[in-house]
Amino acid sequence: MDVEKEITQIRERNNRVELDKAWEVSFTRRIFISIATYVVAHVWLLLINESSPWLKAFIPTGGYILSTLSLPFVKKWWIEKR
């Protein structure tokens, strides 16, 4: 009986780990972080009275999006070098 319980616990843990991995690379996560980055940058630019804050807030957001697009290629290269 204990073995069955341990197997069930291992399967539940594996499921949680797989969901965490899926979340890390999900489109939903990237969009949410992009929106949050844009809002924070926009608010900061408003607070410091910067001109065109709605436009300038795209700079850090674009940087984040570009970094997430390049990571799969960097990861593949890194794995091949290992």
Buried (B, 14 or more C-beta within 10 A) or exposed (E): EEEEEEEEEEEEEEEEEEEEEEEEEEEEEBEEBBEEBBEEBBEBBEEEEBEEBEEBBBEBBEEBBEEBEEEEEEEEEEEEEE
